[in-house]
Amino acid sequence: MSKMKFAGLVGSLRKGAHSATVMRTLQELAPEGTEIEVLEIGHLPHYDEDLKADGSPQAVLDFAAGLRGADGVVIVTPEYNRSMPGVLKNALDWVSKEPEPPFADKPVAIISQSPGALGGILANYHLRQVLSVMRADFLTGGEVAINGVAGKMADGTITDEGTRKVLTRDLERLAQMVRVVELTRGA
Ligand SMILES: Cc1cc2nc3c(=O)[nH]c(=O)nc-3n(C[C@H](O)[C@H](O)[C@H](O)COP(=O)(O)O)c2cc1C
């Protein structure tokens, strides 16, 4: 049987990003029968309606196709000024205007992180607001907002046991949501 595929989006471009560490940890923890493939977003041009005049840029088409081909999406983001980073919003804006909107009815897990005390919960909720209008099916309740992230990792992975449990549970919930969506589609 083929594996359930999750597309992973990371809202930070910097080398050594805590968000990337969380994503790597999610890849390690992916439940049996599932896998996460990270889709890059840093190379997408700034959204510009004029660039769509002759069809969307190839990078956008490829990104949208990657999302459409995934059974679910996992987003890990930092918080910038109480919202999501522009690079992530830019990626979402591009695909929101594509035909067959890739987020429509797509199961999504939203995870924020911050070295601060609130775990980027406001970015987490901004993302929920934006994904709502794209008709995404995101996990609700038990929001994952990892606070004090810098103290919960070592050697490029999340080592804090409580956080690893929460991440594992979130992926299990996402896989379950994918199964339910597939059942209702009669797949
Ligand atoms: C422009 C900018 C704005 C930030 N705003 C917030 C914020 O509103 N809330 C917060 O908790 N951290 C904020 N931070 C700190 C980030 O959470 C921290 O830099 C984090 O490590 C970035 O994630 P990354 O390691 O994945 O790049 C901000 C950082 C930057 C660069």
The ligand as an SDF file (V2000), in Angstrom:
LIG
                    3D

 31 33  0  0  0  0  0  0  0  0999 V2000
   10.7890   40.2190   12.2660 C   0  0  0  0  0  0  0  0  0  0  0  0
   10.6230   39.3670   13.4950 C   0  0  0  0  0  0  0  0  0  0  0  0
    9.5090   39.5160   14.2640 C   0  0  0  0  0  0  0  0  0  0  0  0
    9.3090   38.6960   15.3940 C   0  0  0  0  0  0  0  0  0  0  0  0
    8.1560   38.7910   16.0830 N   0  0  0  0  0  0  0  0  0  0  0  0
    7.8870   37.8930   17.0660 C   0  0  0  0  0  0  0  0  0  0  0  0
    6.6130   37.8360   17.6700 C   0  0  0  0  0  0  0  0  0  0  0  0
    5.7150   38.5980   17.3680 O   0  0  0  0  0  0  0  0  0  0  0  0
    6.3970   36.8780   18.6130 N   0  0  0  0  0  0  0  0  0  0  0  0
    7.3730   35.9690   18.9870 C   0  0  0  0  0  0  0  0  0  0  0  0
    7.1140   35.1150   19.8240 O   0  0  0  0  0  0  0  0  0  0  0  0
    8.6000   36.0140   18.4230 N   0  0  0  0  0  0  0  0  0  0  0  0
    8.8800   36.9360   17.4680 C   0  0  0  0  0  0  0  0  0  0  0  0
   10.1020   36.9580   16.8450 N   0  0  0  0  0  0  0  0  0  0  0  0
   11.1400   36.0120   17.3100 C   0  0  0  0  0  0  0  0  0  0  0  0
   11.0190   34.7050   16.5720 C   0  0  0  0  0  0  0  0  0  0  0  0
   10.0320   33.9480   17.2090 O   0  0  0  0  0  0  0  0  0  0  0  0
   12.3640   33.9710   16.6160 C   0  0  0  0  0  0  0  0  0  0  0  0
   13.3090   34.7380   15.9100 O   0  0  0  0  0  0  0  0  0  0  0  0
   12.2420   32.5790   16.0310 C   0  0  0  0  0  0  0  0  0  0  0  0
   13.3870   31.8340   16.3890 O   0  0  0  0  0  0  0  0  0  0  0  0
   12.1110   32.5970   14.5200 C   0  0  0  0  0  0  0  0  0  0  0  0
   11.8550   31.2860   14.0490 O   0  0  0  0  0  0  0  0  0  0  0  0
   12.9430   30.4260   13.2680 P   0  0  0  0  0  0  0  0  0  0  0  0
   13.9800   30.0100   14.3020 O   0  0  0  0  0  0  0  0  0  0  0  0
   12.1600   29.2670   12.7250 O   0  0  0  0  0  0  0  0  0  0  0  0
   13.5560   31.2890   12.2100 O   0  0  0  0  0  0  0  0  0  0  0  0
   10.3160   37.7600   15.7450 C   0  0  0  0  0  0  0  0  0  0  0  0
   11.4810   37.6560   14.9630 C   0  0  0  0  0  0  0  0  0  0  0  0
   11.6250   38.4420   13.8540 C   0  0  0  0  0  0  0  0  0  0  0  0
   12.8650   38.2650   13.0000 C   0  0  0  0  0  0  0  0  0  0  0  0
  1  2  1  0
  2  3  1  0
  2 30  2  0
  3  4  2  0
  4  5  1  0
  4 28  1  0
  5  6  2  0
  6  7  1  0
  6 13  1  0
  7  8  2  0
  7  9  1  0
  9 10  1  0
 10 11  2  0
 10 12  1  0
 12 13  2  0
 13 14  1  0
 14 15  1  0
 14 28  1  0
 15 16  1  0
 16 17  1  0
 16 18  1  0
 18 19  1  0
 18 20  1  0
 20 21  1  0
 20 22  1  0
 22 23  1  0
 23 24  1  0
 24 25  2  0
 24 26  1  0
 24 27  1  0
 28 29  2  0
 29 30  1  0
 30 31  1  0
M  END
$$$$
